[in-house]
């Protein structure tokens, strides 16, 4: 009898403890009174169905194939409504660690509100590590942020909803073999109610920085740091006392300085992006905050199907710490725009954040859709990468989203094509979710000298989960060749980026050639290599086995040469070329830079002709070589070039130090550019596709409005002002399938010439809408 009584008492205690662990909602409700907007994770009941279908978008053939998508969290035993989202990522060599908001912390005894996963093979396989271990008086509760030291010491910050007062938690971790082990969480609290922490590592000082927000006397931004791998943290310093700020983000510089960026007021009209600079590692802050950009009046509105009332819009900074020409440059990305029509922007500063360049739009779509939550990262070679959530394929307010990435290797001046990283598009409307925010307040990305790693929330498996993808944008080149009629052998190596079409070859020792004009053969080869797969690049069309024979002809002499390009591994390519110049060029000393402009035409199966000019400068002036040749698809003998392609290239050689460096930047585009909208799989009734645009643009005398429909519909095509006012109706009634054009004389409905400024061309039907931009210059 006594044993039965003891057992009953034990069972009662277990039930009581389980109930205490599982029901943290009362603490949330009390804390949320201090947090306008409910910015902390909030437990909600899973909505009742039916739900909209998860809409899948197939890979576009002939375009950039999205990399393999990996789900990080283990969904075994979970219902669809269990939310894992709001993700932080960091890499260290081949090791990657990801953290996320985990709704299991609301429902599963012993599971914290922050989940984590890791990979030790560059993202090929993943381990779901479960929840972060909690410590005395702590309750690890989401809003994750991860950083790692140069020695592989990991730091994981989260919210804390344990014993009052509410604050933050810190978990320190390290790998033991191939397993990531975390110490129990410790509290961090400076006497304030705290929110939205971000941690970054400074390799110059060997210091971890953490910024966060407090809610006492306004939304104050504060910073603390640790010089002993997270064991102890400094007294916090106030960076900003903005009344409506949120999500203060640190960015360590190259000389021990540190920057902090934020938006104020968060999620409201007339907000601005701010940055502030400290020259002494955050001890003191010189001068006031600098306004980087002013946001549009509707930029705080929530994205479609996001279950919070506003757009958190966290500005993302990154510093170029490479040894390249843009070392020390600070980049900052954010989203802006009208309601339901966000775009992602980036600006940069070269004077410690005092002045900022005019913002550059990162997303290249022309329709009125949502692109939001951009994050920016800079790799070791100065390559800049940006990722965001993209709704360019959304229709009828269904919240269809993807993850996209774009990159730059010239300091953010020009950007490569937007690349769809997610291989499935997901409609967030109707996705069951038992926590807000459903797909998080932010995502992140990381890049190293070989790859870019993007992470985002995705509901393809039925509910919000964590997905990661990697694409290897850097390709190693093994270079061999012969110059000067075979008298000089070339042996070297190099690198090619498949992003903004750049390639570089290093030949050591420096070869001997009869004329520097011979090097133009290698640059033509690298131009063919660098053409991006989004534009049916030659190298991809050739089955990654491409050969070419070219001739450069000028009154002073000729150069004849050939090349082959062959992929030999996932990230390795062999480049072999040879070139011979005539005697007339032997005495000419050309300048180290030259340009190529050429057009490539389909020459039947397995062949492409190339014609154009190569312009080289010598002391007496410039010489235009006529470029002619034939390229052969050895790896795809039946391949065809779908449209003529235009190649524009600048090349530069650097000599000295016993080696030769040839660097090329190539711009190649289709002669007939059309942005295709991929089909959406929706059973037997696919949604119609529509594209509309004005060409040429900006407005010229021969500008016409072009549109394309996948099936006949009834609707209209009209010109609107940026504030939504109808300027001119161009067509009403039946719109035929296929591609068509409408004459446009540049006048409004009253016959007046359009004033200088921006306009929209909009195609509207009862089933699909599409918009394009029209610019009228003064």
N, C-alpha and C positions, 0 to 999 in steps of 0.2 A: 504493500500500500504506500509505504514511504517512497519507494522508487517511482511509483506512478505519479505521486505528487510532484516529485523533483522534475520528472519528465514534462509534466504540464507547465511548470514554472518556466522551464527552459524554452518550451515551444512559444509561450506567451512573450518571453523576452525576444526571441528570434523574430516573431511577427512584429513586435514593436520597433525593433531596430530596422527591419526591412522597410516598414512604413515610414520611418524617419528618413531613411536614405532615399527612398523613391519619391517622397513628397517634399521637394524643396520649393515648390511653387509659392508658398506663403512668403519665403524670403525674397523671391523674385518680385512679388507684388509690392512688398514694402520698398525694395530698392528702386523699382521702376518709378516710384513717385519722385525720386531724386534725379531721374534720367529722362529728360524730355525726349519723346520720340521712341522710347523703348529700345534704345540702342543695344542693350544687352540681350543675349538669347532668351527667348520666352517660350515656355511650353504652351502649346495649344492642342486642342483635341483634333485628331485626324478628321478631315472633312468626309462626309458621306458621299458616295458616288452618285450617278456614274461620272467617270472622268473622261476628258478628251483623250483621244488616242495619242500615243507617243509617235510623232511623225518622223520617219526616217528619210534621209536624203542620200541617195546613192553617190558614190564617187564619180566625178565627172571624168569621162574617158578623154585622154589626150591632154589633161591638165595635171597640175601638181597633185599627186596622190597623198592624202593625209597620212601621217605616220601611224604606226600601230598605237591604238589607245588601250591603256591598261587601267582597270579598276583597282584602286589601292585597298579599299576597305572590304572586309569579308561580310557578305550579306546573309550568310547561312543562318537560318532561324529567325530572320527579321521580317516584319511585314513591310509593305511598300512605303508606308508613311514615315518610317524612321529616317531622320534627316542627318546626313553627313555633308557639311558644306563649309564655306568660309575658310579658305585654305591658305596655308603658308608653306613654302618650300625652300630648301637650302641644299646645296651640293658641296661635297668635299671629296675631290678625286672621283672615284667610281661609286661613291656612296651618296645616296640621296635620302633625305628625311622630309616627310610631309606631316603636317598637323592640321586638324580640322575641328570645327564645332561638331559635337557628337550628341545627338538627342538621346542616345542610350543612357547618358548621365541623368536624364529625367525619369527613366523607367526601369533601369536595370540596377539592382543593388550592387554596390561595389564598383560601379563603372563611373569614371569621371566625365565631366562635360567636355573635355578635350580628348580627342582620339589622335592616334599617330600611326604611321606606317613607314617602312623603310625598304630600300633596295641597296644591295651591295654589288650589282652588276650593271650600273648605269641605266636602271629602269626597265630591264628586261623581265625581271621577276620581282614580286613584292611580298612583304610580310605585314599583315595587320597586327600591330602590337597591342591593340586594345586601348584602354584608358591610361592616362598618366597616373602614377602612384601619388596618393594624397598623403600629407603629413599632419602633424599635430595641429588641430584646429582649422585645417584648410578644407576647402571644397573646390577643386579645380573645375573651372566652369566656362570654358570656351574663349572665343576671341584669340586664337593662337597666334604666336609669332615666334619664329625659330631663327637662330643664328649659330654659327660654328666658328671656332677659333682656327688659327693656322695649324695648331697641333691636334685638331680633331676633338676639341671639347665642345659639346653641344649645350645650348641654352634654350629652354622652352618656357616662354611667359604665357600666362593665362589670367583670366579673371578669377577672383576668389569670392566664394559665397559661403565660407565657413563661419567660424566664430566672429562676431562683430569686433571691430568695424570692418565692413567690406573693403577689399583692396585687390591686390594682385598676388599671383603665386609664381614661383620660379622652380623649375625642375632642371637639374644638371644631369647630363648623360654622357656616356662614352660607349664605344663598341668593345665588347668582349668577344673576340673572334668575329663571327658574323652576326652577333646578336646585340641589339641596342638595349642598354640597361640604364634606367633612370634612377636617380636618388629620389626619395620622397620629397614632395613639394614643401617649400618654406614660404612663409608669408612675406610680402612686401607691402608696407603701408606707411605713408608719411602723415597720417592724421586726416586725410581727406577721403571722400568717396571717389573712386577712381574708375576709369574706363579706357578702352581702346589703346592698348599698349603695342608698341613696335620696337623690336630690338635689332640692332645691326652691329657688326664687328668691324673694328678699325685695325687693319694689319700694320699700320704705321706705329701706332701707340700700343698695340696689343691690348686694346680696350673694347669692352662691350658697352654700347650706349643703349638706353631704353628711354623712350618718350611715352607719355601718357597724358590723359586728360583728367582733371578733377572737376567736381561740381559744387565746390564751396565758393560762393561769391562770383559765380559765372563759370564758364567753361575754360578754365585755366590750363595752358599747356606747360608741362614740366618735364625735366630731364634728369636722369641719374646715370651713373656709369660704374663699371667694375674693372679694376686692373688685376684681379686675381682669379680670372675665369669664372666669375659669378659667385664666388664665396661671400664677398661683401660688396656693398654698393654705397656710393657717395651720398652725401646730403643732396636732396633734389634742388634744382635751380629752376626758377620760373622763366620760361621763354616767351610766353604770351599770356595776356589777360583778356583775350578776345571774348566777347560776351556769348557768341554763338559758335565758336570754333569746335572742331572735332578731329580726331585721327591725326594727331601730330606725328610726323614721320621724320626720323633722323637719317642723315647721309654723311658719313665720314669722308673727309677730303684727303688730299695727297701730302699735305704739309702739317698734319695734326689738327687741322681745322675741322669743324663740323657744321652742318646745315640742318635746319628743321623747316618743314613745309606743312601747310594746312590750308583749309578753306574756312571762311567766316562770312556770313553765318551758314552753318551746315543745313542743307536741305531747304533753304528758303530763297526768296527772290533777292536779286541784286547782291549775290555773293561774290567774293573775290578770292583768288588764289594768292597766298602769301609765302614768302621765304625769309628766313633770318639766318645770320652767319655769326659764328664764334671762332675767333682765331686761336683760342687757347684751349681747345678741347671741351668746350661747354662751361668753363669756369665763369666767363663773363660774356656778355652779348653787346657788341658795339652797334650803336645806331638802331633806329626803329626797323620794324618789318618792312620789306619791300613788296609792293603789290605787283605780282607777275602778270595777272590777267583778270579782267572783269567778266563774270559769267552772265549768260542770258537770263532773262526774267523767269523762264520756266525750267531752268537746268536742275532745280531741286525736285522736280516731279518724279515720282517713282517709275521705274521701267515697267513695261507690261508684265502683269502676272507676278510681280514681286510683292510679297505679302507684308511689306512695310509701307508706311505712308509717304516716304520720300526717298530720294536718291542720295546715298551717303557720299558718293563721289570723292574717294580718298585720293589726293594728289600724290603721285609716286615720283620720288627723286632717285637719281643714280649718278655716280661720279666716274669719270674715265681715269682709272689708275694705271693705264698702260704706259709704255714708253713711246707711244706714237705721237703724231703731231697735235692731237687734241687732248693731251694729258692735262688733267685738272678741270676739264669742262664739266659743268653740272647740268644735267638734263632733268626736266620735270614734265610729267604727263598728267592729263586730267581729261574729263569729258565736259562738253558744253553743247548747248543748242536749245531749240524749242522743244516743248513737250512732244514726246513720241518721235523726235527727230534729233537724237544726240549724235555728235561726232566726237572722235578722240583727237586730242591735240597734244603737241609737244613743243616746248621752248627750251632754249639753253642759254647759259651765261658763261662768259670767259673772264669775268672780273669779280669773282667771289659773290655773285648774286646781286650785285648793285644794279646792273642793267640786264635786260633779257631780250633776246631776238624775237621777232614777230612769230607767233605760234604757227606751226605747220600741222596740217590735217593729216592724220596717219591712215585712216580708212579711205579706200579708193572707190567705194561704191557710189553710185550716182542717185540712188533712190532715197526717199525720205524714210529712214529707218533708224533704229536705235543701235548705237555702238557705245559701250560704256565700260567703266572700271578699267581703264588702261593701266598697265604696270610696265615699268621700264627697267632694263638691266644692261650693264656694260661688261663685256667679256675682257679677258686679258689682253687681247690684241686691239682693243678699242672698238670692237664691233658692238653696235647698239641694237638691242632687241626690244620690241614692245609687243605686248599681248593684251587682248581685251575680249569682252563678250560682244558678239555681233549678231544683230537681228536683221540682216539684209534680206533674208529669205522669208521673213515673217509676212503673214497676210491675214486679213480679217481679225486683227488684234489677238492672234493666237500665241504670241510670245515665243515664236520659233527662234532658237538661239544656237550659235556655234561659238567656238573659240578660234580666234584668228591671231596671226603673228605677222609682223613686218620687221625689216632690219635695214640698217645703214652701216656702211663702212667708211663714210667720209664725214664723220662727225655730225650726222643728222641733217646734212644739207639735202641729200636725196635719199629716197627709200626704195627698197625693192618691192616686188608685188606683195599684196596681201595674200597670205597663205592660210587656208582653212586647215586647222590642226585637228579639230574633232571630226571623226569620220561618220558621225551620226548627228543630225540636227534634232533637237528636242523642243517640243512645245511645252512651256512651263504652265500654261493655263490648264488647270484641272489636275496637275500632278499632286497626289496626296502628300501632305507634309504635317508632321506633328510638332513642328517648332518654327518660330519665326526668328530670323529670316530664313525663308525656304531654300534659296540658293546662295545665301551668304551675302555679306556686305562687301566682299572684296575677293580677289584671286591674286596670285603672284606668278612670277616666272623666274628662272635662273638660267644663266648661260656660262659655259666655260670655253676653253679654246677649241673645242671640237663640236659642241652641240648646244642646242637650246631645249630647255625643259619647260613645258607649259603645264599648268594644273588648273582645273576648273571643276565646278559641280555639274553633274549630268544625271538625268533621270531616265536613261534608256532602259534600265533594268526595272523600272516601275516607280522608283522613288529617288530622292536626291542622294547621290553617291559621289565619291571622289575619283576623278580620272586624271591621268598623267600621260603625256606623250612627249617623245623626244624626236627631233630630226637633226641629222648630222649635216650641218651646212658647210663645213670645212672639208675639202678634199685634197689629199696629198698628191702631188705631181712628181713622177719620176721622169726626168727630161734627158733625152739623148738626141744627138743630131750631128750633122756635118755641115761645115761652112767652107766657103772658098773652094768649091769644087772638090771637096773631100780632103783638103789639106789640113783642116782643123776639126778635131773631134770635140763635140760638146757633151759634157756630163754634168748634170745638176739636179736640183730638186726645186720644188715650189709648192704653191698652194692655190686652190681655186675656191671661191665662194659662190655657191649657187643661189645667192640671194640678190644683191644688187649688181650682179654680173661683173665681178672683179676677179682677176687672176694675177699671180705674181710668180716669176721664175727666177731662181738664183743659180747661176752657172759659176762654178768654182773648180779649177782656176779660170780666170777671164779668158775667153777664146779670142783667137785672131781671125779677123774677117777682112775681105777685100774692100767692103763698103758697109757702113752701118745700115744701109738700105736693106741688106739681107735679113735684118732682124724683123722687118715688117712681115715676113712669112710666119714667124712664130706668133706675132700678135694677131694675125688673121686666124690662126689655129686656136688661140685662146679666146678669140671672139666667138668662134663656133662653139667652143666648150661652154662659155659663160651664158649663152642664150638660155633663159629660164624655162623650165618645163611648163609654167603657166601659159607661155606663148608658143607652145609646140616647138621647143628648142631643138635645134638641129641634132645635137648630141643624143637627146632622148629619142627623136624620130629615127635616128640611125641605128637604134638598138644598142647605143653606146659603143659603137665601133664605126668610126667615121674617118674617111681619107679625103685628101684634097690635093689638087695640082693647081698652082696659081702662077701668073706672070705679071710683073710690074714693068710697064713700058713708059719711057720718057725720052725726049731727044738726046739726053746725056748718056743714056744706056738702059739696060734692062736687068731685071732680077728674075730668075726662075727658081721655083722651089716646090716642095711638097711637104705634107705632114700626115700623120695618122694619130688618132686619139682612141684609146682603148681602155675601158674600165677593167681593172684587174682585181678589185676587191670592193667591199661596201663603201670605203672612203679613200680608195687609191685609184689613180688614173695614170696611164703611161702616155706621155707626149713625145713623139719622135718627129723631128723635122730636118730638112736639108735645104740649102739655098746656095746659089751661085750667081755672082754678079759679073757683068761685062766690064771690059777694061775702062770704058768711058766713065764709070762711077768710082774707079779706084782712087782718084785724087780729090774727091769731094768729102769734106768733113761736115756731116749733118749735125744739126742741133739735137739735143737728147730727147726732144719730144716730137711726136708726129701724130697725125689724125687719119682716120680711115672712114670713108662714107661709101656704102655699097648697097646694092639691092640683090636679093637672092630670089631666083625664079625656079619653079618646078620644071625639071627637064625630063619628066617621065619617071617611071618606077626606078627607085634607087639612085636618082641623080638630081643635082641642083646646080644651076649655073650661077656664078657670082660676077657682077660687073660693078665698077665704081672707080673711086680715086683714092690714092694714098698721098697725102701732102706732107712733105718733109722740107725743113728749112735749113739752108746752109748760108754762109756769110754773104754770098752774093744775092740772096733772095730765096724764094721758095720754089720747089719743084713739085709738080703734080704728076705722079705716076698713074697711068691708066691700069686699073686692076681688072684682070679677067681670069676666069678659072672654072673648074668643075669640082664639085664635092660629091663623094660617092658613099652611099649607105651600105657599107660592107656587111654590117650586122643585121640590116633589114632591107634586103635587095628589092623588095616590093613596096618599100615605103615611098610616100609621096608628100611633098611640101604642100599643105592645103592652100596657102595664100602666099603671095610675095611677101618677103620680109625685108625690113629696112635695118641695116646695121650701121651704127655710128659708134666710133671707138676713138678714144684717146690713149696713147701709149707713151711710156717714158722709160728711158734706160738710165741706170746709175752705174758708173764705173768707178773703180778705185778700190784700194784695199785688196787687190788680187782677185776680185770677183765681179761678175756682171749681174745686175738685177734688172729685169724687164717687168714693168707693172702696166697692166691694161685695165681700162674701165670701158665696158661695152654697154650700149643701149641698143636693144633689138626689139622691134615690135612688128606685128603683123601689118601688112599694107591695107588690110580690110578688118578693122578692129570692131568686134561685136562682143559685148559682155553677155554671156549666156546665163540664163537662170535655170539651174538644174531642176529636173522633174522631181516632184514629191510623190512618194508612194502613198496613195490614199484610196486603196481599194480599186473599184471599177470606175471611179469618177475623179480623175486627177484634176487638181486645180489648174486653170489656164495660166500660161506664162505671158508676160507682157514686158516689153522694153520700149522706152520712149526717150528721145534725146534730140537736141538741136545740133546740127553740124553744118558748117564749121562753127566753132564756139571759142572765143567771144563772137558776137553778132557781126556778120559781114554781109555784103550785098547778095551773096549766093547762099546764105544760110537757109536751110530747109529743116523741117521737123520730120524726123524718121521715127517710125514705130514698127514693132513686130508683135504679132499675136500668134499663139499656138492654135487657136480656133476662132471662128467668127463670133463676134459679140456685138451688142448694141451699147453705145456709150458716147463719150465726147473726148476731144482733145482741146486743151485751152492753155493760155498763158496766164499765170497768176503772179502777183507781187509777193514779196517775202512775208507780208502781213496777211496773206490769204485773200486779197482782193482780186476779183476777176478782171483781167486786163484786156483779154481778147479771146473770144471763142473761135477756134479754127475749124472745128468739125463737130457735128452732132448727127447721130444716126448709126447706121450699120458700119462696123469696122471689120474688114476682111482679114482672114488669116494670112500669115506670111509677113514679108517685109514690104513696107510702103513708105511714101514720103508725102508731105503736104507743103505747098508753097507758103512762105512767110516773108512779108516785106518789111518787117521790123517796126510795124505801126500798131497802135492800140485800137480798140473798138471804135473810137471816134476819128480814126485816120491820122492821129498824131504820132510822130516818131517817138519811140520809147526813150525815156530819160535814162541817163547813165545809172547803172546799178545792177543788182542781182534780181533774177526772176526765176520762176519755175515753169516747166512744161509738164503738164499733168494729163495722163490718160486715165479716164475713170469709166468703169463699167460696174454692173451689179455684182460681178464675180471677182474682179481683180482690178487693182490700181497700180500705176507706175508713174514715177516722176523723174525728171532730169533737170539739171540746172542750166540757166542761160545767163551769160554775162554780157552786159552792154557797156562798152568803154566810152569815155567822154569824146 
